[in-house]
């Protein structure tokens, strides 16, 4: 659960499309891994990965075609922010306190929201693909 929270915070901190895409990919992989471990259903986590990454890649392609090329700048303060969760994880290992029962309670409450997000991304993916086939031109005219 901490990794998902950390990746969500990293997504907010980044401003370059490539780093945002990498952050979304890692966030989706962590979410699908947790869904698989909680439900032992690999089909749900596979559909989650395919739909969210497919939808995000379509949005990423649209963003890249509209924005100019930017140089990637890494923030030094972000390095300190990366070290802090690692230190928290060491403290967590020493105490051996698990929130596994709590995550299983809330897993079923959020599964409906995740399914609705997957349906939304699937519909968005189909609409964008239909519009691109209908127009038959690139998204950005150069």
C-alpha positions as CSV (number, residue, x, y, z in Angstrom):
1,X,0.0,0.0,0.0
2,X,2.9,2.3,0.7
3,X,4.3,1.8,-2.8
4,X,1.0,2.9,-4.3
5,X,0.9,6.0,-2.2
6,X,4.5,6.8,-3.0
7,X,3.9,6.3,-6.8
8,X,0.8,8.5,-6.7
9,X,2.8,11.3,-5.0
10,X,5.6,10.9,-7.6
11,X,3.0,11.3,-10.3
12,X,2.1,14.7,-8.9
13,X,5.7,15.7,-8.5
14,X,6.7,15.1,-12.1
15,X,6.1,17.5,-14.9
16,X,7.7,15.8,-17.9
17,X,5.4,13.4,-20.0
18,X,7.9,10.6,-20.0
19,X,8.4,10.5,-16.3
20,X,4.7,10.8,-15.7
21,X,4.1,7.8,-18.0
22,X,6.7,5.7,-16.2
23,X,5.1,6.7,-12.9
24,X,1.6,5.7,-14.2
25,X,3.0,2.3,-15.5
26,X,4.6,1.5,-12.2
27,X,1.5,2.6,-10.3
28,X,-0.7,0.3,-12.4
29,X,1.6,-2.6,-12.0
30,X,1.7,-2.2,-8.2
31,X,-2.1,-1.9,-8.1
32,X,-2.6,-5.0,-10.2
33,X,-0.1,-6.9,-8.0
34,X,-2.1,-6.0,-4.9
35,X,-5.4,-6.9,-6.6
36,X,-3.9,-10.3,-7.5
37,X,-2.6,-10.9,-4.0
38,X,-5.9,-9.9,-2.4
39,X,-8.3,-11.7,-4.7
40,X,-6.2,-14.5,-6.2
41,X,-7.9,-13.7,-9.6
42,X,-5.3,-13.0,-12.3
43,X,-7.9,-12.1,-14.9
44,X,-9.1,-9.0,-13.1
45,X,-5.5,-7.7,-12.6
46,X,-4.6,-8.5,-16.2
47,X,-7.6,-6.6,-17.5
48,X,-6.7,-3.7,-15.2
49,X,-3.2,-3.6,-16.6
50,X,-4.2,-3.8,-20.2
51,X,-7.0,-1.3,-20.1
52,X,-5.4,1.3,-17.9
53,X,-2.1,1.2,-19.7
54,X,-3.8,1.2,-23.1
55,X,-5.9,4.2,-22.2
56,X,-2.9,6.0,-20.6
57,X,-0.8,5.4,-23.7
58,X,-3.4,6.9,-25.9
59,X,-3.6,10.0,-23.6
60,X,0.2,10.1,-23.6
61,X,0.4,10.0,-27.4
62,X,-2.1,12.8,-27.6
63,X,-0.1,14.9,-25.0
64,X,3.2,14.3,-26.8
65,X,1.8,15.3,-30.2
66,X,0.5,18.6,-28.7
67,X,3.4,19.7,-26.5
68,X,6.9,20.7,-27.6
69,X,10.0,18.7,-26.8
70,X,11.1,19.5,-23.3
71,X,14.3,18.6,-21.5
72,X,14.0,16.4,-18.5
73,X,15.1,18.1,-15.3
74,X,15.4,16.1,-12.1
75,X,14.8,17.9,-8.8
76,X,17.3,17.4,-6.0
77,X,14.6,17.6,-3.4
78,X,12.9,14.6,-5.0
79,X,15.9,12.5,-4.1
80,X,15.4,13.3,-0.4
81,X,11.7,12.4,-0.8
82,X,12.7,9.0,-2.2
83,X,14.9,8.2,0.7
84,X,12.2,9.0,3.3
85,X,9.9,6.1,2.4
86,X,12.8,3.7,2.4
87,X,13.6,4.7,6.0
88,X,9.9,4.3,6.9
89,X,9.9,0.8,5.4
90,X,12.9,-0.1,7.5
91,X,10.9,1.0,10.6
92,X,7.9,-1.0,9.4
93,X,10.0,-4.2,9.0
94,X,11.3,-3.8,12.6
95,X,7.9,-3.5,14.1
96,X,6.3,-6.3,11.9
97,X,2.9,-4.7,12.1
98,X,0.7,-5.7,9.2
99,X,-2.4,-4.0,7.8
100,X,-3.3,-7.0,5.6
101,X,-6.7,-7.5,7.2
102,X,-7.6,-3.8,6.8
103,X,-6.7,-3.8,3.1
104,X,-8.9,-6.9,2.5
105,X,-11.8,-5.0,4.0
106,X,-11.5,-2.0,1.8
107,X,-10.5,-4.0,-1.3
108,X,-14.1,-4.9,-2.1
109,X,-15.3,-1.3,-1.6
110,X,-12.9,0.1,-4.2
111,X,-13.3,-2.7,-6.7
112,X,-16.5,-1.1,-8.1
113,X,-14.6,2.2,-8.6
114,X,-11.8,0.4,-10.4
115,X,-14.2,-1.4,-12.7
116,X,-15.9,1.9,-13.6
117,X,-12.5,3.4,-14.3
118,X,-11.6,0.5,-16.6
119,X,-14.9,0.8,-18.5
120,X,-14.4,4.6,-18.9
121,X,-10.8,4.0,-20.2
122,X,-12.1,1.3,-22.6
123,X,-14.8,3.6,-24.0
124,X,-12.3,6.5,-24.2
125,X,-9.9,4.3,-26.1
126,X,-12.6,3.2,-28.6
127,X,-13.8,6.8,-29.1
128,X,-10.3,8.1,-29.8
129,X,-9.5,5.2,-32.1
130,X,-12.8,5.7,-34.0
131,X,-12.1,9.5,-34.4
132,X,-8.6,8.9,-35.6
133,X,-9.8,6.4,-38.2
134,X,-12.6,8.7,-39.3
135,X,-10.4,11.8,-39.7
136,X,-7.5,9.8,-41.2
137,X,-5.0,12.6,-40.3
138,X,-2.4,13.0,-37.5
139,X,-3.5,14.7,-34.3
140,X,-1.1,17.7,-34.7
141,X,-0.6,19.4,-38.0
142,X,3.0,20.6,-38.3
